[in-house]
Amino acid sequence: MALAPNMRRLSRRSVLRFGVAAVLAATAGVEPLEAQQKAAQNVVKYQQTPKGNQECDRCLQFLPPASCKLVAGKINPKGWCLLFAPKPK
């Protein structure tokens, strides 16, 4: 196959280099998960009391003694919100 004079073949190495450079450029402005904002308590309908047997200290997202990976502010271990996800047994 003849290529036009102004076209050249790209090597796999140059394609890989371009791909890596593109990924690095695209992720340069991305904040790590820890730096992302947490949801406001009113948005996730957080309440100070449990909903049945669903309570924050039984949730996968709960961080003892009184915090959450996903919800902002102080969290009551016996509270509840819409993001409740039971810890695996």
Secondary structure, DSSP 8 states (H G I E B T S, - for coil): ----TT-----HHHHHHHHHHHHHHHHTT---GGGS--B-TTTTT-BSS-BTTB-GGGBTTEETTTEESSB-S---TT-B-TT--B---
